[in-house]
Amino acid sequence: MSYDYIIVGTGAGGSVLADRLSADGKHSVLVLEAGGSDRNPMNLVPKGFYFTMQNPKMTKRYNTEPFGDGTVEVWQRGWVTGGSTTINGLVWNRGSASTYDAWEAAGIHGWNFQRFLEAWKQIENHDLGGNAFRGSKGPVNIEVAQAKNEVSPAFMQASADAGIDIVEDMNSTGDDRIAIVSSNTRRGLRRSASTTFLRRARRRRNVTVLNHAEVTRVLLSGRRAIGVEAEIDGKLVQFLADREVMICGGALESPLLLERSGIGDPAVLQAAGVEQRVNSPRVGTNLSEHRGIMFQYQLDGKVGFNHQLNSIVKQLTSGAKFLLNRKGVISIGGYDVLGMFRSDPDSEDVDTQLFFTPISTAGSNPLDGTMKVDSFSGAMLIAYPIDPTSRGSIHITGPRPSDTPSIVPNYLSTEHDRDLLLKIVRKVRQIVDAPQLQALGIRQIQPEPNELTTDEQILDYSLNKGAAGYHTLGTCRIGPDPEDVVDERLRVRGVDGLRVVDASVFPAQPAGNNNAPTIAAAWIAADMILEDASSETVDLVRDVPAEGKVAPGPAVSAERER
């Protein structure tokens, strides 16, 4: 029951680490996943994103604390092999160079855009080919959406008339730009972190993957992490790590696991009934999440994709066509068009992210997994400040994983975020009022136009009925300050042999989506871990931890994967 490395979580961080740390065959690796297998065929279908988001076999739901006028929001995250990369919207958006360089300028040595770019060039296999800013021989396939329609080109041209350049590759520049979405798909099928990295890792004899194994805490001997305790088939099982434990649970689960292990703010731990082992006051703080508005529009005629999806028969027909050629609307993830631009002319860098698709679901919220396509032609648009300055928190309320966490989003709590959101709404209106879209008869149906008449109405609507980005990060922040949770090598301060490798370590939004940045961060972390392994001698952990005995092998009956 002893391994060189134990990895908690199989999302973007955990899958990459499992692959890279096991590749040379020198180290034994145990990977623990709380959720089940990702073998459901729907997980391969890009448009399946709208349906898997609510599947309790694939997701975990987190309720926020009430905010605004009493709103309680539900956040879904992947609870399955591959984590949220198995259920996400498949947008490969790497973010802005200036954001990463600002991290290094703030004192986080080595975390800059050039280092991320080097990682992406090794990771990517882009269908546009390799060049100075993208890769062509890596394991992650990147494809540009191909489904033809009349609405998306009109929207892009309207954006161009508003000063936003049309580009072929969204990640080729940091300027104001709009492009057809690039997605991590291969021949129209999803390529999650699991199918890309973990699948080849678990073929190796030195890798063990256990599903339905929820880690309850990290085992500590003094100030050293020596393993983990996991609940498997209702029993607590302990596993030892001879070298390191890597937490890769994401921005929601990673801070909760640290706190359950006694690593966190003393006041939070005491209130939850957890003995403090390490004083780390910023665990669970610095939570960053996008907040904006989802707009729904009606169009004239038979344009866009609604007419291909607005009945069960049509969905089955489109699905059958997809099975034949892996093309069409089903081959696209959550959105068709992605824009990154300045809504505030005085901003030094792009300040807005926008998603657009020629599908409308005014009768339901697709982000809740309740997609019901409208009978008429329509379109959907989501826009929000890309680098919000508002910060929230997530903390445990008890010692067990089943204890409901306290999540405070703290949306729109800064003047910067509120002022920018107002400018974003004006920019959206400028684009939608362009002749290219007016010629299609575009008209806003949600929110109702009279709901966003004043600045106060706009801010109130966004806070209480707005759209989250599903880009939570920052809760195990990396930084140079002694109170920052992890150092520049992602080691948890105050604990030996323990790292956090996921989006929770990002100090701020990378001006993009989480998927591509997290995969690159894990690639960089693997370099660091392998460097450390080759340069130091680690004493193998053979003693039984003070917390209790290590359960024997037969006690482990969770689903195994190779």
Secondary structure, 3 states (H helix, E strand, C coil): CEEEEEEECCCHHHHHHHHHHHCCCCCCEEEECCCECCCCHHHHCHHHHHHHCCCCCCEEEEECCCECCCECCEEEEECECCHHHHCCCCCCCCCCHHHHHHHHHCCCCCCCHHHHHHHHHHHEEECCCCECCECECCCEEEEECCCCCCHHHHHHHHHHHCCCEECCCHHHCCCCEEEECEECEECCEECCHHHHHHHHHCCCCCEEEECCCEEEEEEEECCEEEEEEEEECCEEEEEEEEEEEEECCHHHHHHHHHHHCCEECHHHHHHHCCCCCEECCCCCCCEECCEEEEEEEECCCCCCCHHHHCCHHHHHHHHHHHHHHCCCHHHCCCCCEEEEECCCCCCCCCCEEEEEECCCCCCCCHHHCCCCCCCCCEEEEEEEECCCCCCEEEECCCCCCCCCCEEECCCCCCHHHHHHHHHHHHHHHHHHCCHHHHCCCCEEEECCHHHHCCHHHHHHHHHHHCEECCCCECCCCECCCCCCCECCCCEECCCECEEECCHHHCCCCCCCCCHHHHHHHHHHHHHHHHHHHHHCCCCCCCCCCCCCCCCCHHHCCCCEEC
